[in-house]
């Protein structure tokens, strides 16, 4: 399981230009079952994703395909978590 932080970078002002591709990228991740959630960070600092079913290297490769990352609208940080305990039913969701 990985938390992907997408914090605004040097080309934040270009966000509108790449927004459609960024949204398509997120929707594909959700439809593929890789992203369980996507949302904004507080204080308009960027966004975050919860990714499952992939290794950190695979998540890194996927994140590099995001138009926002390619064009430095955001700078990614990937935090991997190895769950040792989960709420009932969560194990089935995260694979």
Secondary structure, 3 states (H helix, E strand, C coil): CEEEEEEECCCHHHHHHHHHHHHHHHHHHHHCCCEEEEEECHHHCEEEEEECCCCHHHHHHHHCCCHHHHCCCEEEEEEECCCCCCCCCHHHHHC
